[in-house]
Amino acid sequence: MLPYGRQSIEPDDIAAVEAALRSDWLTTGPEVDRFEAAIAERAGVEHAVSVTSGTAALHVAYAAAGIEPGDEVVTTPLTFVATAAGAALHGAKIVFADVDPATGNLDPAAVEAAVTERTKVIAGVDYAGVPVDGTALREIASRQGALFLEDAAHSIGSTQDGAPVGSLADLTTYSFFPTKNLTTAEGGAVVTADADLAARARAFKNHGLVRDKAVQRYPDEGPWHQEVHSFGLNYRLPDVLCALGTSQLARLDAFVARRAEVKKAYDEALGDLEGVDIPGVPEGAAPAWHLYPLRVPAERRRAIFEAMREQGIGVQVNYIPAYWHPVFEDLGYQRGMCPVAEDYYRREISLPMFPGLTDHDVERVIEVTRKAVAG
């Protein structure tokens, strides 16, 4: 079965992990600092805080933003549930806004209609690797006195008008899951240009511990002393995984380039199929394609999906609208709230997209896709 996504591990990655395993530090050591510095440089900002997953990155970012019960977070339903869950776990009310039919990204007009005086964060998701309209979303957030958070789980390596994803929002979160554009096995990061947001993120991911005597309440307790002033969690990414991430980061441009080649091949071979839409790209965007979201006739999506799986092509669907999950349904959210996102979901099939795809693999995917769509 050819999967829809797969990590790319080479001898340099293995050597980096082995070196970390043989060092004095398996966690909280120099490889963490090295990885965070490299991620911050790639993002075009001063601060990066590594964490244990993309979900942890969202939870940490919402904590840094100061989300409290009663605050509202406006976000997209066309995402993995963690984008909304990370804020809900801080007590926020999630307000879902609809998406652009071409890209699957948050529609700024829908966001404008959804914000209120209680909006604390606008959280856009770079669906499939395509950057959101950061200029519009940040402007809306600024007018409301809110923060703009970019969930870039799909898009490290993407740029908008030449600027890297990571530099476009108040807070940006990455995921380094194996199918993503680079991997640390499990892992993520929060990046920001704001020193205060970075400090709050770093504290929350490390239990909320305060070691700086200048701000401790009882600084004379002893040289061992540390305090917790506000609750946090242990989301520390260990040196072993950071070493893998630093090694992977050196090949990110090559990963992005190969994904672009695969995307172009799919576009050229599938764009003429009746009833099928290929992914749209906004002006000025250079996506690092994490997914290839093909849209097929809704009434035939399941049959196409199953036919392709039977032929060994491990297609996927990304994603069930977040408020369709029973956890949101039980809170009163109803289907039909965001009709564009729901239509996108009903038609979407993710084709295999990863750097290790050979030209033969791509040709095979195209052949099976065309036959399945033709019926």
Salt bridges, closest charged atoms under 4 A:
GLU10 OE1 - ARG251 NE 3.60
ASP13 OD2 - ARG251 NH1 3.15
GLU18 OE2 - ARG22 NH2 3.00
GLU31 OE1 - ARG34 NH1 3.53
GLU36 OE1 - ARG202 NH1 3.13
GLU36 OE2 - LYS205 NZ 3.69
GLU46 OE1 - HIS47 NE2 3.75
ASP71 OD2 - LYS120 NZ 3.28
GLU72 OE2 - ARG118 NE 3.07
GLU112 OE1 - ARG143 NH2 2.43
GLU117 OE2 - ARG118 NH1 3.09
GLU139 OE2 - ARG143 NH1 3.06
ASP170 OD1 - ARG138 NH2 2.98
GLU227 OE2 - HIS225 NE2 2.84
GLU227 OE1 - HIS229 NE2 2.67
ASP253 OD1 - ARG42 NH2 2.70
GLU261 OE1 - ARG258 NH1 2.92
ASP267 OD2 - LYS263 NZ 2.58
ASP272 OD1 - ARG370 NH1 2.85
ASP277 OD2 - ARG347 NH1 2.95
GLU306 OE2 - ARG302 NE 2.94
GLU342 OE1 - ARG346 NH2 3.69
ASP359 OD1 - ARG258 NH2 3.09
GLU367 OE2 - LYS371 NZ 3.23
